[in-house]
Structures are given as structure tokens and as C-alpha cells.
């Protein structure tokens, strides 16, 4: 059994780290269309406004709590995987130190056991990674749903016919007059609602 091969395969267990970047990234919406002021000629309140989703998700306390919880779970999974990997590597090193003096049948039994453990470790990594991804998708969906539900009510209460979203990552809105930016109001409303939920 080659030590480098074991290290390479087991290192796959740390692929979970790829989730960190995703967890740190704020969720963004891709449903926006180019913004345009729809205020009437008489100077009435505009019926089209936009929300900066970058700002929204960085200031929405529920989204921040979800991200923090996901990152904590990810760190826990990484720590657990590292611990299991280290323990397996110690077994491999111990075997390599003593294999020269082992009888052939004992070497064969030990190698088969190590191969099984390696496969189990890889299976564990894959399951953990899939579970983390599923959990992230579920938690982010809850954030999206809360934002969607709130914005629908917010639009109705304020007489908005269209609420667009702006993000630097998904630039579907090239320019929007600052007077049409209702991000601060949406963030405040969302955080107030989240605070009320926490006090129940």
C-alpha cells in the first residue's frame, strides 16, 4: 500500500472546505430585470423599486445567523474528518514500520483491514459532504422564502408594482436612481420581524 495514495484519497475528505466559500457568500437572486423609474409625470410615488441583495443578505440578521450556523457545522465536520484521517494515517504508519517483520498472512489481513477502513473513510466523507450541501440548500431556501414573503407584503403595503433586485455578482440592474432603493426599509422590516420571532 502506498502512503502517498492513501494521503491523496483521504485528502478528498477535506473537500468539504469548498463549502466555506459558498457559506460565506450571501445568497443572491437572479430574477431581476433592468430598472427603470416608473414614477408618473405628476410626481407620484414610483411603483418600481429595487433592493440591493448584497446589502440585504449582509445585514439581514437571520441570514447572518444561518451563515454562522452553517460555518460552525462545516468547521465541526472538518475537524471530525481530520481527526478520523489522522487516526487512519497513524495506523498506516504503524503498519509500514512493522510490515517487514510480519508473517505474510498477517500482512495480508492488515492490508485488507486498512483498505476497508480507507473505503469507509471515503464513504463517510462523501456522506458528510452531501449532508452539508443538503443542509445548506435547505437553510438558504428558508432565507429566500422569508425574504420573498416579506417583500411581497412590503410591496403591497407600499403600492409597489415591481420590486427588482441588484447584485454586483449578477448585474441585471446596471443603474437605479437611489430614490428607488428600498433596501434599508426591507432590511429593517426583516430584522424587526426576525427579532419578534426570537422573542416568542
C-alpha positions in Angstrom: 0.0 0.0 0.0 1.5 3.4 -1.0 1.4 6.1 1.7 1.0 8.9 -0.9 -2.0 7.1 -2.4 -3.7 6.9 1.0 -2.9 10.6 1.7 -4.3 11.6 -1.7 -7.5 9.7 -1.4 -8.1 10.7 2.2 -7.5 14.3 1.4 -10.7 14.2 -0.5 -12.4 14.2 2.8 -11.4 17.8 3.2 -13.2 18.8 0.1 -15.9 19.9 2.4 -13.9 23.0 2.8 -15.2 24.1 -0.6 -18.5 24.8 1.2 -16.8 27.5 3.2 -16.7 29.9 0.2 -20.3 29.1 -0.5 -21.3 29.6 3.1 -19.6 32.9 3.2 -21.2 34.1 0.0 -24.5 35.8 0.6 -27.4 34.3 -1.3 -28.3 36.3 -4.4 -31.3 36.5 -6.6 -31.2 36.1 -10.3 -34.7 37.2 -11.1 -34.1 40.9 -11.6 -34.7 42.9 -14.8 -33.2 46.3 -15.8 -34.5 49.0 -13.6 -36.5 52.0 -14.8 -38.2 54.7 -12.9 -42.0 54.4 -13.2 -43.0 57.5 -11.4 -45.8 59.2 -13.1 -45.4 62.7 -14.6 -47.4 64.1 -11.8 -44.6 63.2 -9.3 -46.5 60.3 -7.7 -44.6 57.7 -5.7 -42.8 55.3 -8.0 -44.3 51.8 -8.5 -40.9 50.2 -9.4 -38.2 50.0 -6.8 -35.2 47.8 -6.2 -33.3 46.1 -3.4 -29.6 45.6 -3.2 -29.3 41.9 -2.4 -25.7 42.2 -1.4 -26.5 44.6 1.3 -29.7 42.8 2.2 -28.1 39.5 2.9 -25.1 41.0 4.7 -27.4 43.0 7.0 -30.3 40.6 7.5 -29.7 39.1 10.9 -31.5 35.8 10.1 -29.3 35.3 7.0 -26.2 36.1 9.1 -27.3 33.6 11.8 -27.8 30.9 9.1 -24.4 31.5 7.6 -22.7 31.4 11.1 -24.5 28.2 11.9 -23.5 26.6 8.6 -19.9 27.6 9.0 -19.8 26.2 12.6 -21.2 23.0 11.3 -18.7 22.9 8.5 -15.8 23.5 10.9 -17.1 20.7 13.1 -17.3 18.4 10.1 -13.8 19.3 9.0 -12.4 18.8 12.5 -14.1 15.4 12.8 -12.8 14.4 9.3 -9.3 15.5 10.1 -9.4 13.5 13.4 -10.5 10.4 11.6 -7.9 10.9 8.8 -5.1 11.4 11.3 -6.1 8.2 13.2 -6.1 6.2 9.9 -2.7 7.6 8.9 -1.3 6.6 12.2 -2.5 3.0 11.6 -0.9 3.1 8.1 2.4 4.4 9.5 2.4 1.7 12.3 1.8 -1.0 9.7 4.6 0.3 7.4 7.0 0.3 10.4 6.2 -3.3 11.3 5.3 -4.9 8.0 8.9 -6.2 7.4 8.7 -8.4 10.4 5.1 -9.6 10.0 4.2 -13.0 8.7 2.7 -12.9 5.1 -0.7 -13.9 6.3 -0.7 -11.1 9.0 0.4 -8.6 6.4 -2.4 -9.6 4.1 -5.1 -9.4 6.9 -3.8 -6.0 8.0 -3.7 -4.6 4.4 -7.2 -5.8 3.8 -8.4 -4.2 7.0 -6.7 -0.9 6.2 -8.3 -0.9 2.7 -11.7 -1.4 4.3 -11.1 1.4 6.7 -9.9 3.7 3.8 -13.1 2.9 1.9 -15.2 3.6 5.0 -13.4 6.9 5.5 -14.1 7.9 1.9 -17.7 6.9 2.2 -18.0 8.9 5.4 -16.5 11.9 3.7 -19.0 11.7 0.8 -21.9 11.3 3.1 -20.9 14.2 5.3 -20.3 16.4 2.2 -23.7 15.6 0.8 -25.4 16.2 4.1 -23.7 19.6 4.5 -24.7 20.6 0.9 -28.3 19.5 1.6 -28.4 21.3 4.8 -27.0 24.5 3.2 -29.6 24.3 0.4 -32.4 23.8 3.0 -31.3 26.7 5.2 -30.8 29.1 2.3 -34.2 28.2 1.0 -35.7 29.2 4.3 -33.9 32.6 4.0 -35.1 33.1 0.4 -38.7 32.2 1.4 -38.6 34.7 4.3 -37.3 37.4 2.1 -39.8 36.6 -0.7 -42.7 36.6 1.7 -41.7 39.8 3.3 -41.0 41.7 0.1 -44.5 40.6 -1.3 -46.2 42.1 1.7 -43.9 45.1 1.7 -44.7 45.8 -1.9 -48.5 45.6 -1.3 -48.3 47.8 1.7 -46.3 50.5 -0.2 -48.1 50.3 -3.5 -45.1 48.9 -5.4 -46.0 47.1 -8.6 -42.4 45.8 -9.2 -39.5 45.1 -6.9 -36.2 44.4 -8.6 -33.0 43.1 -7.1 -29.5 44.3 -7.7 -26.2 42.4 -7.0 -22.7 43.0 -8.1 -22.4 39.3 -8.9 -25.5 39.3 -11.1 -25.7 42.7 -12.7 -29.1 42.7 -14.2 -29.7 46.2 -12.9 -27.0 48.5 -14.4 -28.3 51.6 -12.8 -31.1 52.6 -10.4 -31.8 56.0 -9.0 -31.0 56.0 -5.3 -34.5 57.2 -4.6 -35.8 53.9 -5.8 -33.6 51.9 -3.4 -35.7 50.5 -0.7 -33.1 48.1 0.7 -32.8 49.8 4.1 -36.6 49.6 4.6 -36.7 46.0 3.7 -33.7 45.1 5.9 -35.3 47.0 8.8 -38.6 45.2 8.3 -37.0 41.8 8.0 -34.9 42.3 11.1 -37.8 43.6 13.1 -39.8 40.5 12.1 -36.9 38.2 13.0 -36.5 39.9 16.4 -40.2 39.3 17.1 -39.9 35.7 16.1 -36.9 35.3 18.5 -38.9 36.9 21.4 -41.7 34.4 21.1 
